[in-house]
Structure formats: structure tokens, C-alpha cells
Amino acid sequence: MKLHIFNPEHDIALAHNNPYFTAPHAGRQLRADLGFIPALWASDGDLVLVDDVAAALEHVRHLKCRIPEVLFITKNDLKSVETDVAEERSRVSSSLQIEPWGWDLAIHHQLKKAGISPAFMPSAERLRRIRMISGRQWTAEMLMKVLPGFADGVFDVPRSAASVDELVRLYERHYDSSAVLKEPWSSSGRGVRYVRGSLTPPMLNWVARVIAQQGHIMLEPYYDNKVKDFAAEFLAHPDGTITYEGLSLFHTTKGAYSGNIIASEQEKRQMLSRHVSLADLDAVVAVIIQCMRSYLQNVYVGPFGVDMMALGGGLLYPCVELNLRRTMGHVALAVTPSEPSPQRLLRITYTDRYHLQLMNTFENVINNSLM
């Protein structure tokens, strides 16, 4: 049995690195409105933590896909879970697993406060390592350097600056009037600034705040010839092995996620082959599996993804960032049918609240809007 938790504020929680972190209003609302979505990838008999059980049942009723027979529970119900653990520890301890969207100090503290024993959660050292590997500096120094495209000098590996003066020196020395500045830990669409021309006082003030809060800031080249965002999705298993789960073809609006194509792996590969070499992609996937196996063993079990870009001229940019957590690409894979079917679109929209939509649409509409 597994207990699934949707904590979309995870990336921001990593940045704050504080067990008492409180998510911004938008993050809290996203978690409240879409807390039911682990039901899409859970197994029959699993538990899904939500704010409102009745609302969760209503949401899944409207989704156009098969939903496993899960049990929705609230935080108050977690105390009874801990009671079961106390009464039948030998049985439950070998079967109960907790799978949040991502592990951080905040979700660990929330679960402990709700009555879950720390024995069922990562240790402080594992949480520290998960946060370290989730950071952009670790990705640049440990993963990017070994990937094709970076290892052979086609692309420059991002650099880290621990002071405003160091950032200015790096920018003037290595970047030709444009760059991308990124917070070491940040959520999708946030924590990124684009520099064109000189580093302005407001930009440097922002850099100073980021360094004060997170210890450093990342610089990388700006590529104005991007033609497609996509990701490769993986799963780290308890025995230390890593498997490739499939492609995520997604669309972003102003840097924020807005939708995923739901199609077979063969169809997605065919779409992507218009922009990059599939042989190059397969080579990158193989290196990621080999590299991450040693770093994640005894540290992290669960899904993760590597965002990539297709650039003009058929170039594959093999790593924009590593997401050591579940991603919307994994959600899309969870609702991908095993048999051929019309392509669909998975997206998150907002009106008075957040909605998860699984839409049937014409193939040419999907291809034109996302590919």
C-alpha cells in the first residue's frame, strides 16, 4: 500500500529549506484543487491525501480515463494510519510507502506533525542529498558535464556565482551581451531572468537577494533558436536501477507549464524526430541512466525527469534542468492508453480554481499548438 501526496509547492520548499515553510497562496490553492491527481498513477487500494474527500471524488468522476480504486483520506485520517502502524508494525512497516510529489523538509514536517512516524520517511541526510541533487548547480557539475553536447563542447555548461561581483565578472568574460540567470532552486516559470545587454541595477538587486537567500545563482547562455520543449522521464527503483519511462511533449506559456500531449511513445518519437535526431536522444537517455544510477542509489526512489530543448538546425540541448520529483510528464504517461487511440491534451487551467482537463481534440490541432 502507498500513501500518495500532491505537494506542488515542492520546488519552492526546496529553495526555502525550512520545515516550517508555508507555500504562497497560489501553491496552497493548486494543492487543494488538484490534490486528487495521484489517483491517476496510484494502484488499487492505495491512499491519496486530499483536503476534501467529496470534492476529490467529484473531480475524478469527470475525468475521461480509468481511475484506480483508491481511498481518499484527509490529514485527520493520518492519525488512524499511525495507529495501525503501532498495532501491526511488523506487517505495515514492510508494506506502507509514502510517495509525495517531491520530498523536502516541509512535507516531512507536515507528515510528522500529522502523526506519521519518521521511520516511514527519508532521514535528514537523505533529505539533504535530495535537495542537493535537485539544485541546478549539482546538475551542471555532475550531470551536464557528462552528457553529449556538453562533454564535447557544443554547449557551455552553466556557471555558478556566489557574489554579485563574481556574476558580473563571469557575465562580462563568458557571455556575449545575453544570458539566462536562474535561482538554484525554483519552480516552473519562476526564478528565471533573461539578460540582454548590460546588467541593470534592478537585475543586480534581484541577484543579490537570490544569493543572500540561496547561496549562489546560475548563469547560462541564452539560445534564441529554441523550437521545442520536451522531457525524458525516468523512474528510480528501490534496487538502485533506473528505467526510462517515456517522452513528455509539453507546452509552456511564459515559462509556465500549460499542457502535455497524450499519445503513444511511437507517435511522440515521430513528432520529435522532426526537430532532433532520435539516435542522439537515445544516447543522452542512456548516459542519464548510467550517471544517475550511482548518485540516486540509497538516496532517492521514485520518478524524475530531465527537461530538454530542440534547437534550430536539429540540435538537441540535452539538459535544461533535472527535476528530482514527479512531473506533469509522468502524469501524462499515467493516462496514456496502452492501445492506439486518438491523441489528447492534458492541461491545467485556472478560472475560480485550478482544473485538470483531459481533452479529446483533432490531431492537427494538437500538433499545431504543441509541436
Secondary structure, DSSP 8 states (H G I E B T S, - for coil): -EEEE--TTHHHHHHHT-TT----HHHHHHHHHSTTGGGGT--TT-EEE-S-HHHHHHHHHHSSS-----EEE-HHHHHHHHHHHHHSHHHHTTT-EEEESS--HHHHHHHHHTT--GGGS--HHHHHHHHHHHSHHHIIIIIGGGSTTTTTTSS---EEESSHHHHHHHHHHH-SSEEEEE-SS--TT-SEEEEESS--HHHHHHHHHHHHHHS-EEEE---TTEEEEEEEEEEE-TTS-EEEEEEEEEEEETTEEEEEEE--HHHHHHHHTTTS-HHHHHHHHHHHHHHHHHHHTTT--EEEEEEEEEEGGGEEEEEEEEE-S--HHHHHHHT--SS----EEEEEEESSSEEEEEEE--HHHHHHHH-
